[in-house]
Amino acid sequence: MRDFPEYRNRPLAVGGSETQRGVLSTCNYEARRFGIHSAMPTAQAKKLCPHLLVVPGRMSMYKEVSAQIRAIFARYTHIIEPLSLDEAYLDVTDSPSCNGSATLIAQSIRRDIESELNLTASAGVAPIKFLAKVASDLNKPNGQYVIPPSQVQEFIDSMPLQKIPGVGKVALQRLHRTGLYLGEDVRNANYRDLLVRHGRLGASLWKRCHGIDNRSVQVSRERKSVGVERTFTKNIEALEQCWEVIEQRLYPELQRRLDKVGGEHVRPITKQGIKVKFADFQLTTIETGSNKLNLAAFYPLLEEVLLRQQGREIRLLGLSVMLQPEAQAKQLSLLDNE
């Protein structure tokens, strides 16, 4: 909308072609009023809003602007953890800018982005990392929300659990079935019961809802996995069709992507897995331990995951590998060289 004024004030989305089974990367607020959102199939979005304009992405431009935004961040702090091209955590604890005020720093960054790049930006300010993320969504598209230390627990108590990063639809349903809806509900719950009923999620939520988040802002983020997937223009259903796609298209591409991050000699793999999305959009995954990328190991995984097919056609197929943590890989490399 910035670069093409004719796109303004109309429902607009970035994504793939309707005829090619594309999905949307993002959309503007005019489109969202029709119930359209990112990751929605383009065809479905067109049904909700027939006059929706869908344009292809311009990744080179997004990367260029992302670098410009990052340069603005760096004027205020060098402790920056990118989350995506247009989102990042900033630790401004020791920043001398704006007399050390996180609120004023956020306002100044947003002003710089608007005046220099002609883009709006939203910000969340909080003394706890996950709350800054939550707050950043509260005054979009062009505002900021501040949670001062004195109001942290009050804010958490009244916060719906779906606002907490990592709580998806399925997890939220399980939480609701056990009477947990707000942060206060989790804070007042028995810790052992949360562990028994919700496992690691329960333990994480208990910490979050007590205002505990000791994660620091990570300047460098370690890649944990490499994956590749394909959405079909026409659904497939037979195991033989799936295996042909894996053997001829997905596996070679996975090898290439793994080589780009240094290959197995730098970051050995620990698991390899398959992802399947059925025609009803239900997604399922399966994985197995593996210390070496192996095409043949995908075949029994494919057989097993298709036991869940229940007559449904397949819309998407993907392969992935989990990478060994860098520190562990370096340690093993040193031992090998001794």
Number of C-alpha atoms within 10 A of each C-alpha: 12 10 8 7 8 9 14 13 12 15 21 22 28 19 22 19 16 17 10 13 17 18 22 24 17 19 20 19 18 16 22 17 12 14 12 27 19 17 13 16 20 26 19 14 24 15 12 15 17 11 13 20 16 20 14 12 15 9 10 9 10 13 13 12 16 17 14 15 21 18 12 17 22 14 11 22 17 15 20 19 17 18 10 8 15 14 17 16 22 23 20 18 12 12 17 12 15 14 9 14 15 22 18 14 21 25 17 16 20 22 16 18 17 14 11 11 13 12 16 15 21 20 27 25 24 21 17 19 20 20 23 19 20 18 20 21 16 15 13 16 14 12 17 20 20 19 19 13 10 8 11 17 17 12 16 21 19 13 18 15 25 17 18 18 11 13 15 12 10 8 15 16 15 13 22 12 10 11 12 19 18 19 27 21 18 23 20 13 14 11 15 12 12 20 15 11 13 17 12 12 15 19 16 16 22 23 15 20 24 17 21 14 15 11 9 12 16 14 14 10 10 10 13 13 16 18 20 19 19 15 17 14 13 12 14 18 16 11 12 10 10 20 17 11 14 24 15 10 14 21 22 14 17 21 16 12 15 22 14 10 12 11 14 17 11 15 23 22 24 17 18 26 20 23 20 26 19 21 16 10 12 12 13 14 16 16 19 15 13 16 15 15 20 11 12 9 16 22 17 11 18 21 13 12 17 19 9 12 17 8 11 16 16 23 22 21 23 21 23 23 26 22 22 20 16 15 10 12 18 14 10 11 14 10 9 8 6 5
